[in-house]
Amino acid sequence: MEILATLITAALTIWLVATLVGCRRPMAKGLSLASPLLPADQLAFITDLTYLKGGELVREHHILAEMLRLISEAESFIILDIFLYNDLHDHRKSFPPLSREVTRALIAAKKKRPSLRLWVISDPTNTGYGSYGNPYFQELEAAGATVVLTNLDRLPDSNLPYAGFWNLLCRPLSRRGRGWLPSPFYPRAPRFSLSGWLALFNFKANHRKVVLTDKAGLITSANNSHDASAANSNIAFSFSGPLLGQLLKSEQAVTALSGLRLDVDLPRPPKARDTAAHLQLLTEGKIKEVLLGDLEKCRPPATLWMAMFYLADRQVLDALLAAARRGITVNLILDANRDAFGHKKNGVPNRPVAAWLKKKSAGQIQVRWYDSHDEQFHSKLIMVAGPGRSMVMGGSANLTRRNICDFNLESYLRIIGPADSALNQQVLSYFQRLWGNVDGEFTLEYEELADNSPLKYWQYQLQERSGLSLF
């Protein structure tokens, strides 16, 4: 028995060490970046909205068109870093062929300018973590593109209960193997290998959505190369100017994870014309750090607006409560978390989080649900609208532990400028339109989808704190 106890103690010790090593692995150089504030140039706010109007479903989408414009105008290089790039879905309904359209645009740009450097950076989920080939990636490589599947092993492990098992037994396994197990996504999707399934459970992702060319940049919440995401509501910012250099450095850090050097150079940008507005690039954990600072500095009569697909990080929630108690008007537009690519969800985390915020703030925090129709309100946008200056930030990251605590790869743009600037007025009008159902049926009263279930609240708490979830 003494020998058995010693062996069990040794095994648990090894398991604990493997868990701690994985979860506390530092972000690689160049990641978790907060750039300097730099002058803006050609700054634009773009939206995708799906909503009802007069009983008809309307798709008012503009982000893909802007993305295709940037691709077509590029002269020396294009870098596309995007989470989902595939045409997989459950076949119960048809979707616009976004993956095909983006692929054709990239190949057309390469044919138009054969010397153009084309980099496509994405997440290994698009190959079932090595279980099968992606036809779009293969087509792009045949056309001369460099396709990079991000090496997620270099990132910290977010799934605490799984990290020890992963680091001890799964990490050494080859990620290439013929798929023979059912897909976790859809019954008719390509089959997964065992190593693919094991990698999936580690719940890591390159979740960025970035387009960068020698002329302009785009940071968005939209998976514009994923067919099943076509109907989702999203936001984006396009811009040019000196911040492009910071964006290039952040993308070079991503390819370096896979041992590749992103060897492109930016031309010297012209002097920025809009010196009143300043831009900052935030990635990974710096998104949370800067956001918490902005929320702490927020004072009446400012109004805090938020449009968010997932809201769960406890420090962010506490900062929202503190702002409301200081007299800040806090208005949240949240996805009800009821749909995910044909799968029904139970409302976690947003509905129990909203119930907790309403209770703790004694109703001071106002919540409306986006009225989705099988699609997702996938926006990630925050605005502190002040009387003189405003702060806007948005991009790929949900406000969850996995997204903003140095686990996933994420990109946000932060904009500081006069409250009466054209962009700030456009963002404010976006929020007011959705909140007030102006010229469409966008949002529902909180009470229509309120959920005070203690079981779901504790489910959210367990999943958010442990990482045992997909949000």
HULINCOR-V996044 format. One record per run of one state. SS is the DSSP state (2 for helix, 1 for strand, 0 for the rest). FROM is the first residue (numbers start at 1). TO is the last residue. If there is no record, write none. Layout:
BEGIN
ss=SS from=FROM to=TO
ss=SS from=FROM to=TO
END
This chain:
BEGIN
ss=0 from=1 to=1
ss=2 from=2 to=23
ss=0 from=24 to=33
ss=1 from=34 to=34
ss=0 from=35 to=37
ss=1 from=38 to=53
ss=0 from=54 to=55
ss=1 from=56 to=61
ss=0 from=62 to=62
ss=2 from=63 to=73
ss=0 from=74 to=76
ss=1 from=77 to=82
ss=0 from=83 to=84
ss=1 from=85 to=86
ss=0 from=87 to=97
ss=2 from=98 to=112
ss=0 from=113 to=116
ss=1 from=117 to=122
ss=0 from=123 to=123
ss=2 from=124 to=127
ss=0 from=128 to=134
ss=2 from=135 to=142
ss=0 from=143 to=145
ss=1 from=146 to=149
ss=0 from=150 to=151
ss=2 from=152 to=154
ss=0 from=155 to=159
ss=2 from=160 to=170
ss=0 from=171 to=180
ss=1 from=181 to=181
ss=0 from=182 to=191
ss=1 from=192 to=192
ss=0 from=193 to=193
ss=2 from=194 to=200
ss=0 from=201 to=205
ss=1 from=206 to=206
ss=0 from=207 to=208
ss=1 from=209 to=213
ss=0 from=214 to=216
ss=1 from=217 to=220
ss=0 from=221 to=224
ss=1 from=225 to=226
ss=2 from=227 to=229
ss=0 from=230 to=232
ss=1 from=233 to=240
ss=0 from=241 to=242
ss=2 from=243 to=257
ss=0 from=258 to=273
ss=1 from=274 to=283
ss=0 from=284 to=284
ss=2 from=285 to=297
ss=0 from=298 to=302
ss=1 from=303 to=308
ss=0 from=309 to=310
ss=1 from=311 to=311
ss=0 from=312 to=313
ss=2 from=314 to=325
ss=0 from=326 to=328
ss=1 from=329 to=334
ss=0 from=335 to=338
ss=1 from=339 to=340
ss=0 from=341 to=342
ss=1 from=343 to=344
ss=0 from=345 to=349
ss=2 from=350 to=360
ss=0 from=361 to=365
ss=1 from=366 to=370
ss=0 from=371 to=376
ss=1 from=377 to=377
ss=0 from=378 to=379
ss=1 from=380 to=385
ss=0 from=386 to=388
ss=1 from=389 to=395
ss=0 from=396 to=398
ss=1 from=399 to=399
ss=0 from=400 to=400
ss=2 from=401 to=404
ss=0 from=405 to=408
ss=1 from=409 to=409
ss=0 from=410 to=410
ss=1 from=411 to=418
ss=0 from=419 to=421
ss=2 from=422 to=436
ss=0 from=437 to=440
ss=1 from=441 to=441
ss=0 from=442 to=442
ss=1 from=443 to=445
ss=2 from=446 to=448
ss=0 from=449 to=453
ss=2 from=454 to=466
ss=0 from=467 to=471
END
